Amino acid sequence: MGKLGLTEIILILLVVVLLFGGRKIPELMKGIGQGLKDFRKASKLSPEEEAGSSAKN
């Protein structure tokens, strides 16, 4: 039950295209990528760096 096959992945992609449209998908992926990038950056900061970066903002 936990594994996704090719048919399920194609079905999910088809639903995403129908919901968001072809033009919105690149913007959506860009936003997700930026969020992951920011999350990784924040998780690598040490507590001292985190305190310093919050003081700058």
N, CA, C and O atoms as a GROMACS GRO file, in nm:
protein
  228
    1MET      N    1   0.081  -0.119   0.000
    1MET     CA    2   0.000   0.000   0.000
    1MET      C    3   0.086   0.126   0.000
    1MET      O    4   0.042   0.228  -0.053
    2GLY      N    5   0.204   0.124   0.056
    2GLY     CA    6   0.288   0.242   0.070
    2GLY      C    7   0.360   0.285  -0.056
    2GLY      O    8   0.411   0.397  -0.062
    3LYS      N    9   0.367   0.199  -0.155
    3LYS     CA   10   0.443   0.231  -0.276
    3LYS      C   11   0.352   0.289  -0.384
    3LYS      O   12   0.240   0.243  -0.404
    4LEU      N   13   0.402   0.390  -0.451
    4LEU     CA   14   0.330   0.449  -0.563
    4LEU      C   15   0.384   0.392  -0.693
    4LEU      O   16   0.505   0.391  -0.717
    5GLY      N   17   0.295   0.346  -0.775
    5GLY     CA   18   0.334   0.295  -0.905
    5GLY      C   19   0.329   0.404  -1.009
    5GLY      O   20   0.293   0.518  -0.979
    6LEU      N   21   0.364   0.370  -1.130
    6LEU     CA   22   0.366   0.466  -1.240
    6LEU      C   23   0.226   0.520  -1.268
    6LEU      O   24   0.209   0.639  -1.295
    7THR      N   25   0.127   0.435  -1.260
    7THR     CA   26  -0.011   0.478  -1.286
    7THR      C   27  -0.056   0.581  -1.184
    7THR      O   28  -0.121   0.679  -1.220
    8GLU      N   29  -0.024   0.560  -1.056
    8GLU     CA   30  -0.064   0.654  -0.953
    8GLU      C   31   0.005   0.788  -0.970
    8GLU      O   32  -0.056   0.893  -0.951
    9ILE      N   33   0.133   0.785  -1.005
    9ILE     CA   34   0.208   0.909  -1.024
    9ILE      C   35   0.152   0.988  -1.142
    9ILE      O   36   0.137   1.110  -1.133
   10ILE      N   37   0.121   0.920  -1.251
   10ILE     CA   38   0.062   0.987  -1.367
   10ILE      C   39  -0.073   1.047  -1.331
   10ILE      O   40  -0.104   1.159  -1.372
   11LEU      N   41  -0.152   0.975  -1.256
   11LEU     CA   42  -0.283   1.025  -1.214
   11LEU      C   43  -0.270   1.149  -1.126
   11LEU      O   44  -0.345   1.245  -1.142
   12ILE      N   45  -0.176   1.148  -1.034
   12ILE     CA   46  -0.152   1.263  -0.947
   12ILE      C   47  -0.107   1.383  -1.030
   12ILE      O   48  -0.156   1.494  -1.008
   13LEU      N   49  -0.016   1.364  -1.123
   13LEU     CA   50   0.030   1.473  -1.208
   13LEU      C   51  -0.082   1.529  -1.294
   13LEU      O   52  -0.090   1.650  -1.314
   14LEU      N   53  -0.169   1.443  -1.343
   14LEU     CA   54  -0.283   1.488  -1.423
   14LEU      C   55  -0.377   1.574  -1.339
   14LEU      O   56  -0.426   1.676  -1.386
   15VAL      N   57  -0.402   1.534  -1.216
   15VAL     CA   58  -0.489   1.611  -1.127
   15VAL      C   59  -0.425   1.747  -1.096
   15VAL      O   60  -0.495   1.848  -1.094
   16VAL      N   61  -0.294   1.750  -1.074
   16VAL     CA   62  -0.225   1.877  -1.047
   16VAL      C   63  -0.236   1.970  -1.167
   16VAL      O   64  -0.262   2.089  -1.150
   17VAL      N   65  -0.217   1.917  -1.287
   17VAL     CA   66  -0.229   1.999  -1.407
   17VAL      C   67  -0.371   2.052  -1.423
   17VAL      O   68  -0.390   2.169  -1.459
   18LEU      N   69  -0.469   1.970  -1.396
   18LEU     CA   70  -0.607   2.016  -1.408
   18LEU      C   71  -0.642   2.122  -1.303
   18LEU      O   72  -0.716   2.215  -1.332
   19LEU      N   73  -0.590   2.107  -1.182
   19LEU     CA   74  -0.621   2.202  -1.076
   19LEU      C   75  -0.551   2.337  -1.094
   19LEU      O   76  -0.612   2.442  -1.076
   20PHE      N   77  -0.424   2.333  -1.128
   20PHE     CA   78  -0.344   2.456  -1.132
   20PHE      C   79  -0.325   2.512  -1.271
   20PHE      O   80  -0.294   2.630  -1.285
   21GLY      N   81  -0.342   2.433  -1.373
   21GLY     CA   82  -0.319   2.480  -1.509
   21GLY      C   83  -0.172   2.475  -1.543
   21GLY      O   84  -0.086   2.477  -1.454
   22GLY      N   85  -0.142   2.468  -1.669
   22GLY     CA   86  -0.004   2.455  -1.715
   22GLY      C   87   0.083   2.575  -1.684
   22GLY      O   88   0.204   2.560  -1.666
   23ARG      N   89   0.025   2.692  -1.678
   23ARG     CA   90   0.106   2.813  -1.656
   23ARG      C   91   0.145   2.830  -1.511
   23ARG      O   92   0.249   2.890  -1.482
   24LYS      N   93   0.066   2.782  -1.420
   24LYS     CA   94   0.092   2.803  -1.277
   24LYS      C   95   0.191   2.702  -1.218
   24LYS      O   96   0.250   2.728  -1.114
   25ILE      N   97   0.210   2.590  -1.284
   25ILE     CA   98   0.296   2.486  -1.228
   25ILE      C   99   0.441   2.532  -1.211
   25ILE      O  100   0.499   2.506  -1.105
   26PRO      N  101   0.504   2.599  -1.310
   26PRO     CA  102   0.642   2.646  -1.286
   26PRO      C  103   0.653   2.742  -1.168
   26PRO      O  104   0.750   2.738  -1.094
   27GLU      N  105   0.554   2.829  -1.152
   27GLU     CA  106   0.555   2.921  -1.038
   27GLU      C  107   0.541   2.845  -0.907
   27GLU      O  108   0.606   2.878  -0.808
   28LEU      N  109   0.455   2.744  -0.907
   28LEU     CA  110   0.434   2.662  -0.788
   28LEU      C  111   0.563   2.588  -0.750
   28LEU      O  112   0.601   2.585  -0.634
   29MET      N  113   0.629   2.529  -0.849
   29MET     CA  114   0.754   2.456  -0.824
   29MET      C  115   0.864   2.550  -0.776
   29MET      O  116   0.945   2.514  -0.691
   30LYS      N  117   0.868   2.672  -0.831
   30LYS     CA  118   0.967   2.769  -0.789
   30LYS      C  119   0.946   2.806  -0.643
   30LYS      O  120   1.042   2.817  -0.567
   31GLY      N  121   0.821   2.824  -0.604
   31GLY     CA  122   0.790   2.856  -0.465
   31GLY      C  123   0.827   2.744  -0.370
   31GLY      O  124   0.880   2.768  -0.262
   32ILE      N  125   0.800   2.622  -0.411
   32ILE     CA  126   0.834   2.506  -0.328
   32ILE      C  127   0.986   2.494  -0.315
   32ILE      O  128   1.038   2.468  -0.207
   33GLY      N  129   1.057   2.514  -0.426
   33GLY     CA  130   1.203   2.507  -0.423
   33GLY      C  131   1.264   2.614  -0.334
   33GLY      O  132   1.358   2.588  -0.260
   34GLN      N  133   1.210   2.736  -0.342
   34GLN     CA  134   1.259   2.845  -0.258
   34GLN      C  135   1.233   2.815  -0.111
   34GLN      O  136   1.317   2.842  -0.025
   35GLY      N  137   1.117   2.759  -0.081
   35GLY     CA  138   1.086   2.722   0.056
   35GLY      C  139   1.180   2.616   0.111
   35GLY      O  140   1.226   2.626   0.225
   36LEU      N  141   1.211   2.515   0.030
   36LEU     CA  142   1.304   2.411   0.073
   36LEU      C  143   1.444   2.468   0.093
   36LEU      O  144   1.515   2.432   0.187
   37LYS      N  145   1.484   2.558   0.003
   37LYS     CA  146   1.616   2.621   0.014
   37LYS      C  147   1.626   2.700   0.144
   37LYS      O  148   1.727   2.690   0.214
   38ASP      N  149   1.523   2.778   0.175
   38ASP     CA  150   1.523   2.856   0.298
   38ASP      C  151   1.522   2.766   0.421
   38ASP      O  152   1.588   2.796   0.521
   39PHE      N  153   1.446   2.657   0.415
   39PHE     CA  154   1.441   2.563   0.527
   39PHE      C  155   1.577   2.501   0.553
   39PHE      O  156   1.621   2.492   0.668
   40ARG      N  157   1.645   2.458   0.447
   40ARG     CA  158   1.779   2.398   0.462
   40ARG      C  159   1.877   2.500   0.519
   40ARG      O  160   1.958   2.468   0.605
   41LYS      N  161   1.869   2.623   0.470
   41LYS     CA  162   1.958   2.728   0.519
   41LYS      C  163   1.934   2.754   0.667
   41LYS      O  164   2.029   2.767   0.744
   42ALA      N  165   1.808   2.761   0.707
   42ALA     CA  166   1.775   2.786   0.847
   42ALA      C  167   1.815   2.669   0.936
   42ALA      O  168   1.856   2.690   1.051
   43SER      N  169   1.805   2.548   0.886
   43SER     CA  170   1.838   2.432   0.969
   43SER      C  171   1.989   2.418   0.988
   43SER      O  172   2.034   2.352   1.082
   44LYS      N  173   2.069   2.478   0.898
   44LYS     CA  174   2.214   2.470   0.910
   44LYS      C  175   2.272   2.578   1.000
   44LYS      O  176   2.387   2.567   1.042
   45LEU      N  177   2.195   2.682   1.030
   45LEU     CA  178   2.246   2.791   1.113
   45LEU      C  179   2.266   2.744   1.256
   45LEU      O  180   2.183   2.672   1.312
   46SER      N  181   2.377   2.786   1.314
   46SER     CA  182   2.398   2.756   1.454
   46SER      C  183   2.317   2.856   1.537
   46SER      O  184   2.273   2.958   1.482
   47PRO      N  185   2.296   2.831   1.664
   47PRO     CA  186   2.217   2.924   1.747
   47PRO      C  187   2.275   3.066   1.748
   47PRO      O  188   2.200   3.164   1.752
   48GLU      N  189   2.410   3.079   1.745
   48GLU     CA  190   2.470   3.212   1.744
   48GLU      C  191   2.440   3.285   1.614
   48GLU      O  192   2.407   3.404   1.614
   49GLU      N  193   2.449   3.212   1.501
   49GLU     CA  194   2.420   3.273   1.372
   49GLU      C  195   2.274   3.311   1.362
   49GLU      O  196   2.238   3.414   1.305
   50GLU      N  197   2.189   3.226   1.418
   50GLU     CA  198   2.045   3.252   1.413
   50GLU      C  199   2.012   3.379   1.491
   50GLU      O  200   1.931   3.460   1.445
   51ALA      N  201   2.073   3.398   1.607
   51ALA     CA  202   2.049   3.518   1.686
   51ALA      C  203   2.102   3.641   1.613
   51ALA      O  204   2.039   3.747   1.617
   52GLY      N  205   2.215   3.628   1.546
   52GLY     CA  206   2.272   3.739   1.471
   52GLY      C  207   2.189   3.773   1.349
   52GLY      O  208   2.173   3.891   1.316
   53SER      N  209   2.135   3.674   1.281
   53SER     CA  210   2.056   3.702   1.162
   53SER      C  211   1.920   3.762   1.198
   53SER      O  212   1.867   3.842   1.122
   54SER      N  213   1.864   3.723   1.312
   54SER     CA  214   1.736   3.783   1.352
   54SER      C  215   1.756   3.925   1.400
   54SER      O  216   1.664   4.006   1.392
   55ALA      N  217   1.874   3.958   1.452
   55ALA     CA  218   1.900   4.094   1.495
   55ALA      C  219   1.916   4.187   1.375
   55ALA      O  220   1.886   4.306   1.385
   56LYS      N  221   1.964   4.134   1.262
   56LYS     CA  222   1.981   4.213   1.142
   56LYS      C  223   1.848   4.248   1.078
   56LYS      O  224   1.834   4.355   1.018
   57ASN      N  225   1.750   4.160   1.090
   57ASN     CA  226   1.621   4.182   1.024
   57ASN      C  227   1.532   4.266   1.105
   57ASN      O  228   1.419   4.295   1.064
   0.00000   0.00000   0.00000
